[in-house]
Amino acid sequence: MIEFAGLSSVAQATALVVVVFLQAVALYVGYGLLERVASPLIDRITNAST
């Protein structure tokens, strides 16, 4: 595991903000891809049952 304890408080805070931002971007992109893939599949299933 990467330790940030040796860094200054400003560096630790910056690292935390960067990590949270990267997680947010990954989730945004991931959910966008999931929506793009799942929407046609859900439409196909709902239209097949009518």
C-alpha positions as CSV (number, residue, x, y, z in Angstrom):
1,M,0.0,0.0,0.0
2,I,1.2,3.5,-0.7
3,E,1.8,5.6,2.4
4,F,1.3,9.3,2.4
5,A,2.2,9.8,6.1
6,G,5.6,11.2,5.2
7,L,4.2,13.9,3.0
8,S,3.0,17.3,4.2
9,S,-0.6,18.0,5.0
10,V,-1.1,19.9,1.8
11,A,0.3,17.0,-0.2
12,Q,-1.9,14.5,1.6
13,A,-5.0,16.7,1.0
14,T,-4.1,17.1,-2.7
15,A,-3.6,13.4,-3.1
16,L,-7.0,12.7,-1.5
17,V,-8.7,15.2,-3.8
18,V,-7.0,13.7,-6.8
19,V,-8.0,10.1,-5.9
20,V,-11.6,11.1,-5.2
21,F,-11.8,13.0,-8.5
22,L,-10.4,10.0,-10.4
23,Q,-12.9,7.7,-8.8
24,A,-15.7,10.1,-9.8
25,V,-14.5,10.1,-13.4
26,A,-14.3,6.3,-13.5
27,L,-17.8,6.0,-12.1
28,Y,-19.2,8.5,-14.6
29,V,-17.6,6.8,-17.6
30,G,-18.5,3.4,-16.3
31,Y,-22.2,4.2,-15.8
32,G,-22.3,6.0,-19.1
33,L,-21.0,2.8,-20.9
34,L,-23.3,0.6,-18.9
35,E,-26.3,2.8,-19.8
36,R,-25.3,2.8,-23.5
37,V,-25.0,-1.1,-23.5
38,A,-28.0,-1.8,-21.3
39,S,-30.6,0.5,-22.8
40,P,-31.0,-1.3,-26.1
41,L,-31.1,-4.6,-24.3
42,I,-33.8,-3.4,-21.9
43,D,-35.8,-1.9,-24.9
44,R,-35.5,-5.2,-26.8
45,I,-36.7,-7.2,-23.8
46,T,-39.7,-4.9,-23.1
47,N,-40.7,-4.7,-26.7
48,A,-40.5,-8.5,-27.2
49,S,-43.0,-9.1,-24.4
50,T,-45.7,-6.9,-25.9
